[in-house]
Amino acid sequence: MADLEKNQETESETPETLKKEKKKLSVATRKKLKYGSIATAITCAVVAVVILVNVLVNVLVEKYPLKLDLTEDAKFEISEESISYLKTLSQDVNFTVLMAEKNFQTSGESLKMVSEILERYTQYTDKIHLNYIDPSTNPDVINQYQANYSASLTEGDIVVSNASDESKLRVVKIGNLFDYDQQKYMQYYYYGQGTLEDCITGFSGEQNLTSALMNVTDADPVTIGIISTANGEAVYNSQFSGNALGALVSTLYKNGYNYEEVDLYTTDFDTEKYDMLLLPAPVNDLTANGIDKLSAFLYNDGNYSKDLIYIASFTQSNTPNLDEFLETWGIQVTNSLALESDASAAQQVALSISTGAVSVPVATIAEDTYSAGLPNTSLPIAAPLCRAINLLWDSKTSGITTALLKTSDSVYLSEMGKNTEEADKTPAGSQIVAAISSRRNIENNITYESNIMVLGSAMLCDSALMQDASYNNAQYLMTAVNNMTGKGSGLVIASKNLTNETITITTAEMHGIHVFIFAIPAAVVAVGILVFIRRRNK
């Protein structure tokens, strides 16, 4: 019986039956191969697209500013002021870093940040050409730059030069790109404690880089003679005015002004060489010879077109010759300090010459001509220890005088050299603390003009105020000087704080992050689910 069943089962597996089964198996195999191939093809396509997008993004990031800077204070981005200037740039400029690119980018976080900042300049204009040159393997290039630079070039220097005229160059030192914790820096410099990276508190390099760019592309740069000595002796009191003078000169330099320190009596004020003189808070009076040299410079053989900035100070002695000179220009600097009687109208500021916060008056802009182009007119201008200024006339045939800055009506006057507690604190009304006088000569319908700008105090330029973006001191002074010289708009770019690691994200940046973190992976998952469902249903 068992053999019979076995024979019947064997007989049922005829060649025709086997052929049908084999055909069914073949169809199933082909379906599996078909959908497996589709799945493989889709996977390969997705991988290829991801790779292509990654390559494309890398190319675009190198060419355009597409990187997301999520750091507070945007330390890897440049300011709108620099971007606006770059978009108007019409000359080719070389940014040459004197170090191998790999070494520059791997020599610490600070230099890596500088590298990123330099790339930003190239991404907003095709006029900037960034190059890295290893001084040890390219000595000829170094010698070429050195021929137009009086100081020594060292590894890490950034040479900013006009591509069509290599003689127009500025060198930005790496050390000048950063702000430092002075106490830590002294410990590092003298005792070798810690690292230089530990000393860094901020990045101020953008101002230096943009100002260098402005300087090498300026067709008519302004050169200032800083009258720092008189017969070899210091003109100003370095203890009270040195810091402020340094801050003002630094700001002028960063805005494209060239300068040289000169002696009042031994230097020839060559009008072909100097466009402007700066007389900073002379402690002692000028001689008749000194006054004659200033007058001759401004008169310029009747061609005018020269400027003088005179800075007064509460530390000065009697200066009758200087006072008489200023009065011929319609300006009188009094011996009274304008101090604020209304605490609610004053600003509490920490000055370089004070050990703590002091209450100082706030000055307002008195006219629009010399503040034209000021980015933000709402910021306060602190006016510490300013001598009140009187205008002897508004307009006459010999010139025009204009008030630049005025205090509130609630200030009182305190005589220089006396204790402020003894002063009559009755409000004396609004006082002028900065003014300008202009003399003009018109020939063939062309106006030639010389100007004297008078500041009532060196403290208007105190470094604490000039470096604080919450005050308008630096921006206003640069705007006024630029309008006086006809140089155009200036840039005062705030330093970036590098001590705060908080990450903030804008709405636009968050949308971009969502695309990369959620949208693309979601699309890949959706394709995978679709393939899986189709395979199940087949």
VEXDREN-2710 file (C-alpha; in Angstrom, 1 decimal):
% VEXDREN-2710
k/r/px/py/pz
1/MET/0.0/0.0/0.0
2/ALA/2.8/2.4/0.9
3/ASP/4.6/1.5/-2.3
4/LEU/1.5/2.2/-4.3
5/GLU/1.0/5.6/-2.7
6/LYS/4.7/6.4/-3.4
7/ASN/4.3/5.3/-7.0
8/GLN/1.2/7.5/-7.4
9/GLU/3.0/10.5/-5.9
10/THR/5.9/10.0/-8.2
11/GLU/3.7/9.6/-11.2
12/SER/2.0/12.9/-10.3
13/GLU/5.3/14.8/-10.6
14/THR/5.3/14.7/-14.3
15/PRO/7.6/16.8/-16.4
16/GLU/4.8/19.2/-17.2
17/THR/4.1/19.8/-13.5
18/LEU/7.8/20.4/-12.7
19/LYS/7.9/22.9/-15.6
20/LYS/5.0/24.9/-14.2
21/GLU/6.5/25.0/-10.7
22/LYS/9.8/26.1/-12.1
23/LYS/8.1/28.8/-14.1
24/LYS/6.3/30.0/-10.9
25/LEU/9.6/30.1/-9.1
26/SER/11.2/32.0/-11.9
27/VAL/8.5/34.7/-11.9
28/ALA/8.8/35.2/-8.1
29/THR/12.6/35.4/-8.4
30/ARG/12.3/38.0/-11.2
31/LYS/9.9/40.1/-9.2
32/LYS/12.3/40.0/-6.2
33/LEU/15.2/40.9/-8.5
34/LYS/13.1/43.7/-10.1
35/TYR/12.1/45.4/-6.9
36/GLY/15.4/44.8/-5.2
37/SER/17.1/46.5/-8.1
38/ILE/14.7/49.4/-7.8
39/ALA/15.5/49.7/-4.2
40/THR/19.2/49.6/-4.8
41/ALA/18.9/52.1/-7.6
42/ILE/16.9/54.5/-5.3
43/THR/19.4/54.1/-2.5
44/CYS/22.3/54.8/-4.9
45/ALA/20.5/57.8/-6.3
46/VAL/19.8/59.2/-2.8
47/VAL/23.4/58.7/-1.8
48/ALA/24.6/60.3/-5.0
49/VAL/22.3/63.3/-4.5
50/VAL/23.5/63.7/-0.9
51/ILE/27.1/63.6/-2.1
52/LEU/26.4/66.0/-4.9
53/VAL/24.6/68.4/-2.5
54/ASN/27.5/68.2/-0.1
55/VAL/30.0/69.0/-2.8
56/LEU/27.8/71.8/-4.1
57/VAL/27.3/73.3/-0.6
58/ASN/31.1/73.2/0.0
59/VAL/31.7/75.0/-3.3
60/LEU/29.0/77.6/-2.5
61/VAL/30.3/78.1/1.0
62/GLU/33.8/78.9/-0.3
63/LYS/32.4/81.4/-2.8
64/TYR/29.4/82.9/-0.9
65/PRO/28.6/83.7/2.8
66/LEU/26.4/80.6/3.4
67/LYS/27.9/79.4/6.7
68/LEU/25.8/79.8/9.7
69/ASP/27.5/81.8/12.5
70/LEU/25.6/80.7/15.7
71/THR/28.0/82.4/18.1
72/GLU/26.8/85.4/20.2
73/ASP/28.3/88.6/18.7
74/ALA/28.8/86.7/15.4
75/LYS/32.5/86.4/15.9
76/PHE/33.0/84.6/12.5
77/GLU/31.1/87.3/10.5
78/ILE/32.0/90.8/9.4
79/SER/29.8/93.8/10.2
80/GLU/27.3/95.5/7.9
81/GLU/29.6/98.5/7.7
82/SER/32.4/96.4/6.2
83/ILE/29.9/94.6/3.9
84/SER/28.5/97.9/2.6
85/TYR/32.0/99.1/1.8
86/LEU/33.0/95.9/0.1
87/LYS/30.0/96.1/-2.2
88/THR/31.2/99.5/-3.5
89/LEU/34.8/98.4/-3.9
90/SER/36.1/99.1/-7.5
91/GLN/39.8/98.3/-7.1
92/ASP/41.5/94.9/-6.8
93/VAL/43.2/94.4/-3.4
94/ASN/45.4/91.6/-2.2
95/PHE/45.2/90.2/1.3
96/THR/48.5/88.3/1.7
97/VAL/49.0/86.2/4.9
98/LEU/52.7/85.6/5.5
99/MET/52.2/82.0/6.7
100/ALA/51.4/78.7/5.2
101/GLU/47.6/78.3/5.1
102/LYS/47.6/75.0/6.9
103/ASN/49.8/76.3/9.7
104/PHE/47.7/79.5/10.0
105/GLN/44.5/77.6/10.3
106/THR/45.8/75.1/12.9
107/SER/47.7/77.5/15.1
108/GLY/44.9/78.0/17.6
109/GLU/41.3/79.0/17.7
110/SER/42.1/82.7/17.4
111/LEU/43.9/82.3/14.1
112/LYS/41.3/80.0/12.8
113/MET/38.8/82.7/13.5
114/VAL/41.0/85.2/11.6
115/SER/41.1/82.8/8.7
116/GLU/37.3/82.6/8.7
117/ILE/37.0/86.4/8.8
118/LEU/39.4/86.8/5.9
119/GLU/37.3/84.4/3.8
120/ARG/34.3/86.6/4.5
121/TYR/36.0/89.5/2.8
122/THR/36.4/87.5/-0.4
123/GLN/32.8/86.2/-0.3
124/TYR/31.2/89.7/-0.5
125/THR/33.2/90.9/-3.4
126/ASP/35.4/89.5/-6.2
127/LYS/37.8/92.4/-5.7
128/ILE/39.5/90.8/-2.7
129/HIS/42.2/88.2/-3.4
130/LEU/43.3/86.1/-0.4
131/ASN/46.7/84.4/-0.6
132/TYR/48.8/82.5/2.0
133/ILE/52.6/82.7/1.4
134/ASP/55.2/80.8/3.4
135/PRO/58.0/83.3/4.1
136/SER/60.6/80.5/4.3
137/THR/59.9/79.3/0.8
138/ASN/58.9/82.6/-0.9
139/PRO/61.6/85.1/0.2
140/ASP/61.3/87.1/-3.1
141/VAL/57.6/88.0/-2.3
142/ILE/58.6/89.1/1.2
143/ASN/61.4/91.3/-0.2
144/GLN/58.9/92.8/-2.7
145/TYR/56.6/93.9/0.2
146/GLN/59.5/94.9/2.4
147/ALA/60.7/97.4/-0.2
148/ASN/57.5/99.5/0.5
149/TYR/57.3/98.9/4.2
150/SER/59.8/100.6/6.6
151/ALA/59.3/98.2/9.6
152/SER/60.1/94.5/9.7
153/LEU/57.7/91.9/8.3
154/THR/57.3/88.8/10.4
155/GLU/55.5/85.5/10.0
156/GLY/51.8/85.9/10.5
157/ASP/51.6/89.5/9.2
158/ILE/48.7/90.3/6.9
159/VAL/49.8/92.5/4.0
160/VAL/46.9/94.5/2.5
161/SER/48.0/96.0/-0.8
162/ASN/46.5/97.6/-3.9
163/ALA/46.8/95.1/-6.7
164/SER/47.6/97.7/-9.3
165/ASP/50.1/99.6/-7.1
166/GLU/52.0/97.5/-4.6
167/SER/53.5/100.7/-3.0
168/LYS/50.1/101.3/-1.5
169/LEU/50.1/98.8/1.3
170/ARG/49.4/98.4/5.0
171/VAL/50.6/95.7/7.3
172/VAL/48.2/94.3/9.9
173/LYS/50.0/92.6/12.8
174/ILE/48.4/89.6/14.3
175/GLY/48.9/90.9/17.8
176/ASN/46.8/94.0/16.8
177/LEU/43.8/91.9/15.9
178/PHE/42.8/91.1/19.4
179/ASP/42.0/92.7/22.8
180/TYR/43.8/91.3/25.8
181/ASP/43.3/90.9/29.5
182/GLN/46.2/93.0/30.5
183/GLN/46.9/91.2/33.8
184/LYS/47.0/87.8/32.2
185/TYR/49.0/89.2/29.3
186/MET/51.7/90.6/31.7
187/GLN/51.8/87.2/33.4
188/TYR/52.2/85.4/30.1
189/TYR/54.7/87.9/28.6
190/TYR/57.0/88.3/31.6
191/TYR/56.6/85.0/33.4
192/GLY/55.5/82.6/30.7
193/GLN/52.3/81.7/32.6
194/GLY/49.4/80.4/30.5
195/THR/49.2/80.8/26.8
196/LEU/48.5/83.8/24.6
197/GLU/45.1/82.3/23.8
198/ASP/44.2/82.6/27.5
199/CYS/44.9/86.3/27.4
200/ILE/42.5/87.1/24.5
201/THR/39.2/88.8/25.5
202/GLY/38.0/90.2/22.2
203/PHE/38.6/90.5/18.4
204/SER/39.1/94.0/17.1
205/GLY/40.8/93.0/13.9
206/GLU/37.9/93.8/11.5
207/GLN/38.4/97.5/12.1
208/ASN/42.1/97.2/11.3
209/LEU/41.5/95.1/8.2
210/THR/38.7/97.3/6.8
211/SER/40.7/100.5/7.5
212/ALA/43.7/99.0/5.8
213/LEU/41.5/98.2/2.8
214/MET/40.1/101.8/2.8
215/ASN/43.6/103.2/3.0
216/VAL/45.2/101.3/0.1
217/THR/42.2/102.2/-2.2
218/ASP/42.0/105.8/-1.2
219/ALA/43.1/108.0/-4.2
220/ASP/43.8/111.0/-2.0
221/PRO/44.8/109.9/1.5
222/VAL/45.0/112.4/4.3
223/THR/48.2/112.8/6.2
224/ILE/48.2/114.3/9.7
225/GLY/51.1/115.9/11.5
226/ILE/50.7/115.1/15.3
227/ILE/52.4/117.9/17.2
228/SER/53.6/115.8/20.1
229/THR/56.8/117.8/21.0
230/ALA/58.0/121.4/21.1
231/ASN/61.8/121.6/20.9
232/GLY/61.9/118.0/21.9
233/GLU/59.8/118.4/25.0
234/ALA/56.4/116.8/25.3
235/VAL/53.6/119.2/24.4
236/TYR/50.8/117.5/26.4
237/ASN/50.5/116.0/29.9
238/SER/50.8/112.3/29.2
239/GLN/49.2/111.3/32.5
240/PHE/45.9/113.0/31.8
241/SER/45.9/113.3/28.0
242/GLY/48.1/110.5/26.7
243/ASN/45.5/107.9/26.8
244/ALA/42.9/110.1/25.0
245/LEU/45.4/111.2/22.3
246/GLY/46.3/107.6/21.7
247/ALA/42.7/106.6/21.3
248/LEU/42.0/109.4/18.9
249/VAL/45.1/108.8/16.7
250/SER/44.3/105.1/16.7
251/THR/40.8/105.8/15.5
252/LEU/42.0/108.2/12.8
253/TYR/44.6/105.6/11.6
254/LYS/41.9/102.9/11.5
255/ASN/39.8/105.1/9.3
256/GLY/42.5/105.5/6.6
257/TYR/44.4/108.6/7.9
258/ASN/48.2/108.5/7.8
259/TYR/50.1/110.3/10.5
260/GLU/53.5/111.3/11.6
261/GLU/54.6/112.8/15.0
262/VAL/56.2/116.2/14.5
263/ASP/57.8/118.9/16.5
264/LEU/56.1/122.3/16.7
265/TYR/59.4/124.2/16.2
266/THR/61.8/122.0/14.4
267/THR/59.5/120.3/11.8
268/ASP/58.7/122.0/8.5
269/PHE/55.0/121.9/8.1
270/ASP/55.2/121.1/4.4
271/THR/51.8/121.7/2.9
272/GLU/52.7/119.3/0.1
273/LYS/53.1/116.6/2.7
274/TYR/50.6/117.3/5.5
275/ASP/46.9/117.9/5.0
276/MET/46.1/118.4/8.7
277/LEU/47.8/119.2/12.0
278/LEU/46.7/118.0/15.4
279/LEU/47.6/120.1/18.4
280/PRO/46.8/118.1/21.5
281/ALA/46.3/119.9/24.8
282/PRO/49.5/121.9/25.1
283/VAL/50.5/122.4/28.7
284/ASN/52.5/125.5/28.0
285/ASP/51.7/128.5/25.7
286/LEU/53.0/128.6/22.1
287/THR/55.6/131.1/21.1
288/ALA/55.0/133.7/18.4
289/ASN/57.1/131.5/16.0
290/GLY/54.8/128.6/16.7
291/ILE/51.7/130.6/16.1
292/ASP/53.1/131.9/12.9
293/LYS/53.8/128.4/11.7
294/LEU/50.3/127.3/12.4
295/SER/48.9/130.4/10.6
296/ALA/51.1/129.9/7.6
297/PHE/50.1/126.3/7.3
298/LEU/46.4/127.1/7.3
299/TYR/46.8/130.0/4.9
300/ASN/48.8/127.9/2.5
301/ASP/49.9/130.8/0.3
302/GLY/46.2/131.7/-0.2
303/ASN/45.3/128.2/-1.3
304/TYR/43.9/127.2/2.1
305/SER/42.6/123.6/2.0
306/LYS/44.3/122.7/5.3
307/ASP/42.9/121.7/8.7
308/LEU/43.8/121.9/12.3
309/ILE/42.4/120.0/15.3
310/TYR/43.0/121.7/18.6
311/ILE/42.2/119.9/21.8
312/ALA/41.9/121.8/25.0
313/SER/42.4/120.4/28.5
314/PHE/41.7/121.1/32.2
315/THR/45.5/120.6/32.8
316/GLN/46.6/123.6/30.8
317/SER/48.3/126.7/32.2
318/ASN/47.6/130.2/30.8
319/THR/48.1/130.3/27.1
320/PRO/47.6/134.0/26.0
321/ASN/49.3/133.6/22.6
322/LEU/47.3/130.5/21.7
323/ASP/44.1/132.1/23.0
324/GLU/44.7/135.2/20.8
325/PHE/45.3/133.0/17.8
326/LEU/42.0/131.1/18.3
327/GLU/40.1/134.4/18.8
328/THR/41.3/135.6/15.3
329/TRP/39.3/132.6/14.1
330/GLY/36.3/133.6/16.2
331/ILE/36.7/131.0/19.0
332/GLN/37.3/131.5/22.7
333/VAL/38.1/128.6/25.0
334/THR/37.2/129.7/28.5
335/ASN/38.8/128.7/31.8
336/SER/35.5/127.2/33.1
337/LEU/34.6/123.6/33.1
338/ALA/31.0/122.6/32.1
339/LEU/29.8/120.2/34.8
340/GLU/26.3/118.6/35.2
341/SER/24.1/119.7/38.1
342/ASP/21.2/117.4/37.2
343/ALA/22.1/113.8/38.1
344/SER/19.2/112.5/36.0
345/ALA/20.7/114.2/32.9
346/ALA/24.3/112.9/33.5
347/GLN/26.1/109.7/32.4
348/GLN/28.0/107.5/34.8
349/VAL/31.2/106.6/33.0
350/ALA/34.5/104.9/33.9
351/LEU/37.4/107.0/32.5
352/SER/41.0/106.0/32.1
353/ILE/42.0/108.7/34.6
354/SER/39.4/107.7/37.2
355/THR/39.3/104.8/39.6
356/GLY/35.6/104.4/39.5
357/ALA/32.5/105.7/37.7
358/VAL/32.1/109.5/37.5
359/SER/29.1/111.6/36.6
360/VAL/29.6/113.6/33.4
361/PRO/27.5/115.8/31.1
362/VAL/26.0/114.5/27.9
363/ALA/26.6/116.5/24.7
364/THR/24.1/116.8/21.9
365/ILE/24.8/117.5/18.2
366/ALA/24.3/121.2/17.6
367/GLU/24.1/121.1/13.8
368/ASP/23.8/118.6/10.9
369/THR/26.5/119.6/8.4
370/TYR/29.4/117.9/10.3
371/SER/27.3/115.0/11.6
372/ALA/26.0/114.0/8.1
373/GLY/26.4/110.3/7.6
374/LEU/26.5/109.5/11.4
375/PRO/25.0/106.0/11.6
376/ASN/23.1/106.4/14.8
377/THR/22.3/109.9/16.2
378/SER/20.5/108.6/19.2
379/LEU/23.5/107.3/21.1
380/PRO/24.8/109.7/23.9
381/ILE/28.1/111.6/23.6
382/ALA/29.8/111.8/27.0
383/ALA/31.6/115.2/27.6
384/PRO/33.8/114.9/30.7
385/LEU/35.7/117.9/32.0
386/CYS/35.1/120.0/29.0
387/ARG/36.1/123.7/28.9
388/ALA/33.2/125.9/27.8
389/ILE/33.6/127.5/24.4
390/ASN/32.3/130.9/23.2
391/LEU/31.8/131.8/19.6
392/LEU/32.9/135.4/19.1
393/TRP/30.9/135.7/15.9
394/ASP/28.7/133.5/13.7
395/SER/29.7/134.8/10.3
396/LYS/31.8/137.6/8.9
397/THR/34.0/138.2/5.9
398/SER/36.9/136.5/7.5
399/GLY/35.1/133.3/8.2
400/ILE/32.2/131.2/9.7
401/THR/32.1/129.7/13.2
402/THR/29.8/126.8/14.0
403/ALA/28.9/125.0/17.3
404/LEU/29.3/121.3/17.0
405/LEU/28.4/119.9/20.4
406/LYS/26.4/121.5/23.2
407/THR/25.5/120.4/26.8
408/SER/22.2/120.4/28.5
409/ASP/20.8/123.6/30.0
410/SER/21.4/122.2/33.5
411/VAL/25.2/122.4/33.5
412/TYR/27.0/124.7/35.8
413/LEU/30.5/126.3/35.4
414/SER/33.5/125.6/37.6
415/GLU/36.7/127.6/37.3
416/MET/39.7/125.5/36.3
417/GLY/42.2/124.8/39.1
418/LYS/39.6/125.2/41.9
419/ASN/37.7/122.7/43.9
420/THR/34.4/121.9/42.2
421/GLU/32.7/122.0/45.7
422/GLU/33.4/125.7/45.8
423/ALA/31.7/126.4/42.5
424/ASP/28.3/128.0/42.2
425/LYS/26.1/125.1/41.0
426/THR/23.4/127.3/39.6
427/PRO/22.7/126.1/36.0
428/ALA/24.4/128.3/33.5
429/GLY/22.5/127.2/30.5
430/SER/23.7/125.1/27.5
431/GLN/27.4/125.3/26.8
432/ILE/29.4/124.7/23.6
433/VAL/32.0/122.0/24.1
434/ALA/33.1/121.5/20.5
435/ALA/33.2/124.0/17.6
436/ILE/34.7/124.7/14.2
437/SER/35.8/127.8/12.4
438/SER/36.2/128.0/8.6
439/ARG/38.0/130.5/6.4
440/ARG/37.3/130.5/2.7
441/ASN/38.8/131.9/-0.5
442/ILE/36.9/131.7/-3.7
443/GLU/38.7/131.9/-7.0
444/ASN/37.2/131.1/-10.4
445/ASN/34.1/129.9/-8.7
446/ILE/36.1/127.3/-6.7
447/THR/36.0/127.5/-2.9
448/TYR/39.2/126.8/-1.0
449/GLU/38.6/126.4/2.8
450/SER/40.8/125.9/5.9
451/ASN/39.3/124.8/9.2
452/ILE/40.1/124.7/12.9
453/MET/38.1/122.2/14.9
454/VAL/38.3/122.8/18.7
455/LEU/37.4/120.2/21.3
456/GLY/36.8/121.4/24.8
457/SER/38.5/118.4/26.4
458/ALA/40.9/115.6/25.7
459/MET/38.5/113.4/27.7
460/LEU/36.0/113.5/24.7
461/CYS/38.5/111.0/23.2
462/ASP/39.1/108.9/26.3
463/SER/39.7/105.3/25.3
464/ALA/37.0/104.1/27.6
465/LEU/34.5/106.2/25.6
466/MET/36.0/105.7/22.2
467/GLN/36.0/101.9/22.5
468/ASP/32.5/101.7/24.0
469/ALA/29.9/101.1/21.3
470/SER/27.1/102.4/23.6
471/TYR/28.6/105.9/23.2
472/ASN/28.8/108.0/20.1
473/ASN/32.1/109.7/20.9
474/ALA/34.2/107.8/18.4
475/GLN/31.6/107.7/15.6
476/TYR/30.7/111.3/15.9
477/LEU/34.3/112.6/16.1
478/MET/35.2/110.5/13.0
479/THR/32.2/111.7/11.1
480/ALA/32.9/115.3/12.0
481/VAL/36.6/115.0/11.0
482/ASN/35.7/113.2/7.8
483/ASN/33.2/115.9/6.8
484/MET/35.7/118.6/7.6
485/THR/38.4/117.0/5.4
486/GLY/36.0/115.9/2.7
487/LYS/37.2/112.3/3.2
488/GLY/33.7/110.8/3.3
489/SER/32.1/108.4/5.7
490/GLY/34.2/106.6/8.3
491/LEU/33.8/103.3/10.0
492/VAL/34.1/102.6/13.7
493/ILE/33.6/98.9/14.1
494/ALA/33.0/97.5/17.6
495/SER/35.2/94.7/19.0
496/LYS/33.7/91.2/19.3
497/ASN/33.6/89.7/22.8
498/LEU/35.4/86.3/22.8
499/THR/34.8/85.5/26.4
500/ASN/31.1/84.6/26.1
501/GLU/30.3/81.2/24.7
502/THR/26.5/81.5/24.7
503/ILE/25.0/80.4/21.4
504/THR/22.1/82.3/20.0
505/ILE/20.1/81.4/16.8
506/THR/18.1/83.7/14.7
507/THR/14.8/82.6/13.1
508/ALA/16.3/82.4/9.6
509/GLU/19.2/80.3/10.9
510/MET/16.8/78.0/12.7
511/HIS/14.9/77.4/9.4
512/GLY/18.1/76.5/7.7
513/ILE/19.0/74.1/10.5
514/HIS/15.6/72.5/10.2
515/VAL/16.2/71.8/6.5
516/PHE/19.4/69.9/7.1
517/ILE/18.5/68.2/10.4
518/PHE/14.8/67.3/9.7
519/ALA/13.8/67.8/6.1
520/ILE/16.5/65.9/4.3
521/PRO/16.5/62.9/6.7
522/ALA/12.7/62.8/6.5
523/ALA/12.8/62.7/2.7
524/VAL/15.2/59.7/2.8
525/VAL/13.0/57.9/5.4
526/ALA/9.9/58.6/3.3
527/VAL/11.5/57.1/0.2
528/GLY/12.6/54.0/2.2
529/ILE/9.0/53.5/3.6
530/LEU/7.6/53.8/0.1
531/VAL/9.9/51.2/-1.3
532/PHE/9.1/48.9/1.6
533/ILE/5.3/49.2/1.1
534/ARG/5.6/48.6/-2.6
535/ARG/7.7/45.5/-2.0
536/ARG/5.2/44.1/0.5
537/ASN/2.2/44.7/-1.9
538/LYS/4.0/43.0/-4.8
END
